[in-house]
C-alpha cells in the first residue's frame, strides 16, 4: 500500500509554460490527434490457431511495419486515444496507433525509456501524454495533440540529482492523484521505489512525491495497481497490468523472453505467443506493455504490446490478444 504522501517543493522549470503554450497553439486548428499521413491500414487479421501440446498459447494478431531502428521500450495509453509510444536505442521516440500505423514522425530527442500514458484534457486541450526518462537520466513528459508532427518534451523535477534508471505509471485513482501516478528508481537507490503524482498547478505540471517504498533486491520493473505499488526483480524484464471485466491480470516478460501471468487468486501460469497468418512475434522481446481498455483497436479482451526484433531482423511492435485469459469463462481457465 502507498504510505501517507508528503509534498516536496518542485522547482519551476522556465520552459514548461512555454512548452504547453506551443502545444495549445499547435492543437488550435485540430482538437483531436491527427495521424501522420501513411498508407491505409488494413483490418487486423485473425491469427493462425496452432495447436500446442503443452501450456497456454496467446495469438499475435497484428504488428507494425518495420520501424527500422532497434527498440528500447514500449508503453501504451488506452481509452479514446489508444496510442503506443516506442523509444529507440538511438534516443528516438515515435507514437503509433493500435493498427501499427504512425501517429507521429520519429523524433530524435534523447529519450531512453517511456512508461504507460494517458489520453486526457490538459487545460481544455485533448492530448496524449507519456512519462519517460531522458538519456541523461532525468524525468520528462512527452505530450502529443492536434497536428503536431512529433511529441513535445516537458521536463519534470524529480526531486533528485541521481540518475533515474526505471519507471512505471498509471491513471489516477483519487482526485488528489492529479493527472497521473508515477513510480521510479535511481542508479544510487535501486532497492527503493519512489512514488508520486503529476498534478496541474496553474499553467504548470509538477511532480509531488510520496514516501518511497523499499525492496529486498534491486528493482527491475514495477506496477502501480489501484491500491498498491508492486516491485519486481531479476529475471523480470517488464511487468504490465490488465484490468478487464472487473478482474486484474499481471503479465510478466523475463530477460530470456519467457512470458507468464498472475490472476486475481495469485495463481501463476506461463504462456507462449503464437504466430499469425502474416504476423511474426518478436524473437528478441525487449519490453512489454498492456491495457484492458483498448477501444481504439477493437480488442475486447485488452491487448498486450511487445517491442523487439523478429526472426527476420525487423524492429516491430507486435499486438497480442489476451482474450483466452481475460474473457473467462469463454476463454482459458487455470487448471485445477
N, C-alpha and C positions, 0 to 999 in steps of 0.2 A: 504494500500500500504506500501511497505517497505520504511523506511526512508533512507536517504543517509548513506551509510556504512562508517565506520571508522575502522582503524586497531588497534589492541591491540597486544602487543608483546606476543608471546606464548613461554613459557619456553620449552627448549629442553628436551625431555624425553629420558633418556640414553638408555633404552631398545628398543626404537622404531625402529631404523635401523636394530637392531639385529632381531627383530620380522619379519620384511619384508624379511630379508636375509633367515631366516628359511622357510618362505613361499615359496620364489622363489626356494630354494633347493628342497622343497617337491614337487613343481609343475614341476620340470625339466623333470621328467620321464613321465608326463601326462599333456599336455597343457590344457585340459578341466577338468571339475569336474567329478570325478568318484564316483558313489554312493556306500555306504556301501552295501555289499552283503546281500540281503534279499530274501524273497520268491518272485516269479514272480508276478507282479501286474496284476490284471485283468483290462479290459477296463471299464471306468466309466459306471454305469448303469443308465438307464433312471428312473426318479422319477415317483412315483405314482401321477397321476393328480387328486388330491382330490378336489372335488367341495367345495368351501367355500361360504357361503351365503353373507358375507359382507367383502368388502375390497380386497386388492391385496394380492396374495399369491405367494411367490417365492419358487421354489423347491430346496431342498437339494439333490445334485446329487452324492456326493461321500464323503468318510471320511477316516481318517487314522485308523490303528489298535489302540487298547488301548495303550496309551503312558505311562500308569502305574503310573504316578505322577500327582498331581494337577497342572494345567496350570495357569500361572500368566499373560502371554501376548503372542500375536502373531503378526507377521509382514510378509510382502511379498516383494519379488523382482521380477519384471516382466521381460519381454523381453526374450532373448535367455536362460538366466539362471534362469528361473522361479523357485523360491525356497521359502519355508515358514520357518521362524525362530520361534521357540517355546521356551519360558522360563518357568521354573517350580518354584513352591513355595520354593523348597529347594535350589534354586540358579543355577540349571542346565540349559543348553542350547543345543538345538538339531535342526538340519535342516532336513526338509522333502521336497519331491517334490510334484507336483500337482496331483500325483497318490496316495499321502498319504504314500509313502514309504520313508524309512530313506535315507538321503544323508550323514549324519554323525552319529556317536555314540552320546549319551547324555554325554555332558562334564560338570562336576561339577566344574565350575569356578566362581561361585559367581555373577551371573547376576540376576538383579531384573526385568528388562524390556528391550524390544527391540522395534525399530521403523523401518519403511519400508526401504529396502535396494536397492542395485543396483548390476547388473552384468556389469563389466567393465574390461578394460585392465589397470592394475596397473603396471607401469614400464615394459610394454610389456607382462605381465603375466595375463591371464584371471582369474578373481576371482569374488566371490560374497561377498559383504560387507554390514553389517548391523550396524548402530549405536545403542548403548544401554547404560544402567545405571547399574553400579555395585551395590552390596548390601551395599557398603559404601556410595553411592550417588555420585559417580564420573562418568564422561563420558568415554566411551571406544568404539572402533570399534571392530567388530568381523568378521574376514575375513576367507574365505574358498576357496580353489582351489586345483586342482590336486588330489593327493592321500592322502591328509590329512584326518585323521580319525575323527578329531573334529575341530571346529572353533578355530582360533588363536586370542587371545585378543591383541588389540593395543591401549594403553591408550591415551587419549586426554586431553590437558589442557583446561579446560572450562573457565578460567579466573576468577573463583570464588572459595572460600573455603566453600561456603554454600552447603548444601545437595541438590542435584538435584532430583526433585520429578517426573517429567514427561517430555516427549519429543515427537517431531514429525519430520519427514524428508521427503525430496522429491528430485527428479532428478534435475540437474542444468537446468536453462533456458538460461542464458547467459554464455559466455565463462568465464567471471570473477567469476561465481558461483563455479568454481573448479569441484570437483568430486561429490559433494553433498551439498544440502542445509539442514539446521537443525534449529530447534527451541526447547527451553526448558524453564521450570520454576523451581524455587527453593523453598525450605521449608520456607525461610525467605521472599521471594517475590512471593507469589502465585498469585498476580494480575499484574504480569509483564512477558511478553513473551520475552525472549532473543533470537534473531535470529542470524544466522551466516552461514558460508560456510566452508566446508572442502576442502583444496587445497593441492596439492603436491608442496613441496619446497625441491628441491634436492631429497634426499632419504627419506625425512620425509613427513608425513601427519600432518597438523596442522589446528586448527580451528581459523578462522578470524571472529571476532564478529562485527555485525552491531549494530545500536542503538536498544534498547528494545522497545516493544510495550505494552502500558498499557491496562488493562482490568478492567471492572467495578466490577467484582466479582472474587472470587478465581477460577483459571483455572482448569478444569478437563480434557480437551482434546484440541488438536489443529490440524489444517490442513494447509499445505503450498501449496497454489494454484500457478498457473503460475504468478499471478500478485499481490497477497497479502497473508498475514498471517491471518488466522481465528482462533479465540479462542472460546471455549465452556466452559460452567459452568454447575454445577449440575442442573438436574439429568443426564446429558450426561456422559456416561462412556467411549465411544470411538467414533471417527469420522474417516471416510475414504472417499477419493475422487476417482471416476471412470471417466476417460476421454475415451469416445468411440464414434466413428462416428462423431467427431467434436462437441460433446456435453459433458457437465460436469454434473455429479450427485454426491451429497454428501450423504452418508449413515451414519445413526446415531444409536448407541446402547445406551439405557439408563440403569440406575442402577437397574431397575426392570426387565430387559430382553426384553424390547419393542424395536421395530425397526421402523425406518422412513427414508425417503429420501427427498431431495430437488433437484428440477431440475433447468435448466438454467433460468427459469422465476421466480424462487423463491417460487414456489408452494411446499407445504409440504404435503406428503402423508405417512400414516402409512402402514405397511405390516406385514404379518406373514410368518413364514417359515414352509413349509410342510415336512413331512417325505418322503423318497424314498422307493423303494422296499426293500432294505437292509440297508438304511441309516436312522439313528436316530439323529436328530439335538440336539444340546446342550439344556438341560433343564435349566442349570445354566450357561449361557454365561458370560465369564469374559473379553473378548476382541474381537476386530474385526479389520480386515484389508481388503483391496480390491485393485484391479487394473483392468483397462480396457485393459491392454496389458498382456495377459496370454497365449502366444504362446506355452509354454511348456506343457500345459494341454488340449489344444483343446477347449477353452472356447471363442467362437466368440463374446459374449456379455460382456466379462470380467468375473471376479469371485470375490465373497465375501468369506472371510475365517473367520470362527468363532472358537474360542477356548473355551473349557469349559468341563463340565461334563454332560453326558446324563442321562436319567432316570434310566438306569441300573447301574450307578455309574462308568462308563468307562470314562477316561480322553482322549478326542479326539479332532482332528481338523476336522471340517466339511466344505465342499465346497458348496457354494450356487450359483445358476445360476441367475444372474440379467437380463437375456435377455428380459424378459417381460417389463422391464423398459427401458433398454438401446438400444434395437433394434426396436425403433419406426420407421415407423408406423406398423411394423409387429407384435409387441407385445402390451404391455399395453400402454394406453394413459390416462393422467389425466382426470377426469370427468370435464365437463364444469360447 
